[in-house]
Amino acid sequence: MTEEGNWDSTGFDQLMKDSKDELVDLQNQLQNLMVRFCLRALRVYQATRPEPLRPSEIALLTKNEFNNVITDISMQSSMENIAKIVKAEWEKQQQKP
C-alpha cells in the first residue's frame, strides 16, 4: 500500500519478484549447508575404516545424515529457539529507519 492507502501493484509485483529471488537464494544456501552436514558425516565414517566408502554407503549415509539434521531441527526445543531468534531479529529489523 502507498502512503495514501492505495494499492501499489507495481511495488507489489517487484516485491514478489525480489521475494522469489530471495527464496531461490535461500534454498541454494540451505542445500549447500546440507551438503556440508553430509560431507562431515562421510568424513567421520570414513575415518573409522581403511577402505574407501562405496557409492551405496555414500548414498545411505547421506540420506541418514539428511534425516538426522531434519529431525534435530524439527525438535520442539530447536523450533522454540529458532522462533525466539526470529522474533528478536524481526524486532531489530522493524526498528531500522
Biotite code that builds the C-alpha atoms (Angstrom):
import biotite.structure as struc

atoms = struc.array([
    struc.Atom([0.000, 0.000, 0.000], chain_id="A", res_id=1, res_name="MET", atom_name="CA", element="C"),
    struc.Atom([1.104, 3.550, -0.629], chain_id="A", res_id=2, res_name="THR", atom_name="CA", element="C"),
    struc.Atom([1.032, 6.275, 1.985], chain_id="A", res_id=3, res_name="GLU", atom_name="CA", element="C"),
    struc.Atom([-2.370, 7.356, 0.658], chain_id="A", res_id=4, res_name="GLU", atom_name="CA", element="C"),
    struc.Atom([-3.768, 3.864, 1.244], chain_id="A", res_id=5, res_name="GLY", atom_name="CA", element="C"),
    struc.Atom([-3.976, 2.972, -2.455], chain_id="A", res_id=6, res_name="ASN", atom_name="CA", element="C"),
    struc.Atom([-2.828, -0.380, -3.755], chain_id="A", res_id=7, res_name="TRP", atom_name="CA", element="C"),
    struc.Atom([0.642, -0.191, -5.308], chain_id="A", res_id=8, res_name="ASP", atom_name="CA", element="C"),
    struc.Atom([0.558, -3.058, -7.799], chain_id="A", res_id=9, res_name="SER", atom_name="CA", element="C"),
    struc.Atom([3.899, -2.126, -9.368], chain_id="A", res_id=10, res_name="THR", atom_name="CA", element="C"),
    struc.Atom([5.620, -2.124, -5.994], chain_id="A", res_id=11, res_name="GLY", atom_name="CA", element="C"),
    struc.Atom([3.897, -5.363, -5.043], chain_id="A", res_id=12, res_name="PHE", atom_name="CA", element="C"),
    struc.Atom([4.952, -7.051, -8.288], chain_id="A", res_id=13, res_name="ASP", atom_name="CA", element="C"),
    struc.Atom([8.553, -6.014, -7.674], chain_id="A", res_id=14, res_name="GLN", atom_name="CA", element="C"),
    struc.Atom([8.385, -7.185, -4.064], chain_id="A", res_id=15, res_name="LEU", atom_name="CA", element="C"),
    struc.Atom([7.089, -10.584, -5.189], chain_id="A", res_id=16, res_name="MET", atom_name="CA", element="C"),
    struc.Atom([9.878, -10.886, -7.787], chain_id="A", res_id=17, res_name="LYS", atom_name="CA", element="C"),
    struc.Atom([12.503, -9.939, -5.208], chain_id="A", res_id=18, res_name="ASP", atom_name="CA", element="C"),
    struc.Atom([10.951, -12.349, -2.725], chain_id="A", res_id=19, res_name="SER", atom_name="CA", element="C"),
    struc.Atom([11.112, -15.188, -5.257], chain_id="A", res_id=20, res_name="LYS", atom_name="CA", element="C"),
    struc.Atom([14.756, -14.394, -5.977], chain_id="A", res_id=21, res_name="ASP", atom_name="CA", element="C"),
    struc.Atom([15.480, -14.357, -2.243], chain_id="A", res_id=22, res_name="GLU", atom_name="CA", element="C"),
    struc.Atom([13.693, -17.708, -1.822], chain_id="A", res_id=23, res_name="LEU", atom_name="CA", element="C"),
    struc.Atom([15.820, -19.305, -4.552], chain_id="A", res_id=24, res_name="VAL", atom_name="CA", element="C"),
    struc.Atom([18.967, -17.903, -2.937], chain_id="A", res_id=25, res_name="ASP", atom_name="CA", element="C"),
    struc.Atom([17.939, -19.207, 0.495], chain_id="A", res_id=26, res_name="LEU", atom_name="CA", element="C"),
    struc.Atom([17.144, -22.641, -0.956], chain_id="A", res_id=27, res_name="GLN", atom_name="CA", element="C"),
    struc.Atom([20.617, -22.740, -2.524], chain_id="A", res_id=28, res_name="ASN", atom_name="CA", element="C"),
    struc.Atom([22.209, -21.743, 0.778], chain_id="A", res_id=29, res_name="GLN", atom_name="CA", element="C"),
    struc.Atom([20.245, -24.450, 2.597], chain_id="A", res_id=30, res_name="LEU", atom_name="CA", element="C"),
    struc.Atom([21.249, -27.050, 0.023], chain_id="A", res_id=31, res_name="GLN", atom_name="CA", element="C"),
    struc.Atom([24.914, -26.051, 0.414], chain_id="A", res_id=32, res_name="ASN", atom_name="CA", element="C"),
    struc.Atom([24.607, -26.304, 4.194], chain_id="A", res_id=33, res_name="LEU", atom_name="CA", element="C"),
    struc.Atom([23.070, -29.771, 3.917], chain_id="A", res_id=34, res_name="MET", atom_name="CA", element="C"),
    struc.Atom([25.963, -30.808, 1.657], chain_id="A", res_id=35, res_name="VAL", atom_name="CA", element="C"),
    struc.Atom([28.376, -29.672, 4.380], chain_id="A", res_id=36, res_name="ARG", atom_name="CA", element="C"),
    struc.Atom([26.500, -31.704, 7.021], chain_id="A", res_id=37, res_name="PHE", atom_name="CA", element="C"),
    struc.Atom([26.610, -34.794, 4.812], chain_id="A", res_id=38, res_name="CYS", atom_name="CA", element="C"),
    struc.Atom([30.296, -34.371, 3.935], chain_id="A", res_id=39, res_name="LEU", atom_name="CA", element="C"),
    struc.Atom([31.080, -34.094, 7.650], chain_id="A", res_id=40, res_name="ARG", atom_name="CA", element="C"),
    struc.Atom([29.241, -37.363, 8.280], chain_id="A", res_id=41, res_name="ALA", atom_name="CA", element="C"),
    struc.Atom([31.114, -39.068, 5.445], chain_id="A", res_id=42, res_name="LEU", atom_name="CA", element="C"),
    struc.Atom([34.477, -37.868, 6.808], chain_id="A", res_id=43, res_name="ARG", atom_name="CA", element="C"),
    struc.Atom([33.639, -39.172, 10.273], chain_id="A", res_id=44, res_name="VAL", atom_name="CA", element="C"),
    struc.Atom([32.502, -42.535, 8.951], chain_id="A", res_id=45, res_name="TYR", atom_name="CA", element="C"),
    struc.Atom([35.479, -42.830, 6.586], chain_id="A", res_id=46, res_name="GLN", atom_name="CA", element="C"),
    struc.Atom([37.857, -42.198, 9.499], chain_id="A", res_id=47, res_name="ALA", atom_name="CA", element="C"),
    struc.Atom([36.644, -45.427, 11.130], chain_id="A", res_id=48, res_name="THR", atom_name="CA", element="C"),
    struc.Atom([37.754, -47.703, 8.281], chain_id="A", res_id=49, res_name="ARG", atom_name="CA", element="C"),
    struc.Atom([40.682, -48.086, 5.896], chain_id="A", res_id=50, res_name="PRO", atom_name="CA", element="C"),
    struc.Atom([38.782, -48.877, 2.684], chain_id="A", res_id=51, res_name="GLU", atom_name="CA", element="C"),
    struc.Atom([37.019, -46.124, 0.724], chain_id="A", res_id=52, res_name="PRO", atom_name="CA", element="C"),
    struc.Atom([33.285, -45.673, 1.044], chain_id="A", res_id=53, res_name="LEU", atom_name="CA", element="C"),
    struc.Atom([31.278, -47.413, -1.647], chain_id="A", res_id=54, res_name="ARG", atom_name="CA", element="C"),
    struc.Atom([28.686, -45.428, -3.615], chain_id="A", res_id=55, res_name="PRO", atom_name="CA", element="C"),
    struc.Atom([25.817, -47.245, -1.898], chain_id="A", res_id=56, res_name="SER", atom_name="CA", element="C"),
    struc.Atom([27.292, -46.381, 1.512], chain_id="A", res_id=57, res_name="GLU", atom_name="CA", element="C"),
    struc.Atom([27.671, -42.747, 0.497], chain_id="A", res_id=58, res_name="ILE", atom_name="CA", element="C"),
    struc.Atom([24.026, -42.671, -0.585], chain_id="A", res_id=59, res_name="ALA", atom_name="CA", element="C"),
    struc.Atom([22.833, -44.312, 2.635], chain_id="A", res_id=60, res_name="LEU", atom_name="CA", element="C"),
    struc.Atom([24.980, -42.130, 4.895], chain_id="A", res_id=61, res_name="LEU", atom_name="CA", element="C"),
    struc.Atom([23.846, -39.012, 3.046], chain_id="A", res_id=62, res_name="THR", atom_name="CA", element="C"),
    struc.Atom([20.191, -39.997, 3.422], chain_id="A", res_id=63, res_name="LYS", atom_name="CA", element="C"),
    struc.Atom([20.652, -40.786, 7.119], chain_id="A", res_id=64, res_name="ASN", atom_name="CA", element="C"),
    struc.Atom([22.512, -37.547, 7.848], chain_id="A", res_id=65, res_name="GLU", atom_name="CA", element="C"),
    struc.Atom([19.897, -35.521, 5.989], chain_id="A", res_id=66, res_name="PHE", atom_name="CA", element="C"),
    struc.Atom([17.142, -37.191, 8.012], chain_id="A", res_id=67, res_name="ASN", atom_name="CA", element="C"),
    struc.Atom([19.062, -36.655, 11.259], chain_id="A", res_id=68, res_name="ASN", atom_name="CA", element="C"),
    struc.Atom([19.512, -32.943, 10.562], chain_id="A", res_id=69, res_name="VAL", atom_name="CA", element="C"),
    struc.Atom([15.836, -32.524, 9.687], chain_id="A", res_id=70, res_name="ILE", atom_name="CA", element="C"),
    struc.Atom([14.824, -34.416, 12.844], chain_id="A", res_id=71, res_name="THR", atom_name="CA", element="C"),
    struc.Atom([17.143, -32.326, 15.021], chain_id="A", res_id=72, res_name="ASP", atom_name="CA", element="C"),
    struc.Atom([15.942, -29.018, 13.603], chain_id="A", res_id=73, res_name="ILE", atom_name="CA", element="C"),
    struc.Atom([12.307, -30.145, 13.910], chain_id="A", res_id=74, res_name="SER", atom_name="CA", element="C"),
    struc.Atom([12.564, -30.890, 17.623], chain_id="A", res_id=75, res_name="MET", atom_name="CA", element="C"),
    struc.Atom([10.337, -28.663, 19.728], chain_id="A", res_id=76, res_name="GLN", atom_name="CA", element="C"),
    struc.Atom([13.297, -27.148, 21.587], chain_id="A", res_id=77, res_name="SER", atom_name="CA", element="C"),
    struc.Atom([15.020, -26.263, 18.311], chain_id="A", res_id=78, res_name="SER", atom_name="CA", element="C"),
    struc.Atom([11.841, -24.770, 16.885], chain_id="A", res_id=79, res_name="MET", atom_name="CA", element="C"),
    struc.Atom([11.291, -22.702, 20.022], chain_id="A", res_id=80, res_name="GLU", atom_name="CA", element="C"),
    struc.Atom([14.867, -21.432, 19.913], chain_id="A", res_id=81, res_name="ASN", atom_name="CA", element="C"),
    struc.Atom([14.527, -20.529, 16.234], chain_id="A", res_id=82, res_name="ILE", atom_name="CA", element="C"),
    struc.Atom([11.242, -18.747, 16.943], chain_id="A", res_id=83, res_name="ALA", atom_name="CA", element="C"),
    struc.Atom([12.904, -16.667, 19.678], chain_id="A", res_id=84, res_name="LYS", atom_name="CA", element="C"),
    struc.Atom([15.777, -15.724, 17.392], chain_id="A", res_id=85, res_name="ILE", atom_name="CA", element="C"),
    struc.Atom([13.388, -14.850, 14.557], chain_id="A", res_id=86, res_name="VAL", atom_name="CA", element="C"),
    struc.Atom([11.273, -12.677, 16.865], chain_id="A", res_id=87, res_name="LYS", atom_name="CA", element="C"),
    struc.Atom([14.323, -10.794, 18.140], chain_id="A", res_id=88, res_name="ALA", atom_name="CA", element="C"),
    struc.Atom([15.705, -10.322, 14.625], chain_id="A", res_id=89, res_name="GLU", atom_name="CA", element="C"),
    struc.Atom([12.319, -9.165, 13.316], chain_id="A", res_id=90, res_name="TRP", atom_name="CA", element="C"),
    struc.Atom([12.053, -6.595, 16.100], chain_id="A", res_id=91, res_name="GLU", atom_name="CA", element="C"),
    struc.Atom([15.564, -5.306, 15.284], chain_id="A", res_id=92, res_name="LYS", atom_name="CA", element="C"),
    struc.Atom([14.679, -5.030, 11.596], chain_id="A", res_id=93, res_name="GLN", atom_name="CA", element="C"),
    struc.Atom([11.476, -3.126, 12.379], chain_id="A", res_id=94, res_name="GLN", atom_name="CA", element="C"),
    struc.Atom([13.413, -0.531, 14.373], chain_id="A", res_id=95, res_name="GLN", atom_name="CA", element="C"),
    struc.Atom([15.698, 0.338, 11.458], chain_id="A", res_id=96, res_name="LYS", atom_name="CA", element="C"),
    struc.Atom([14.730, 3.511, 9.590], chain_id="A", res_id=97, res_name="PRO", atom_name="CA", element="C"),
])
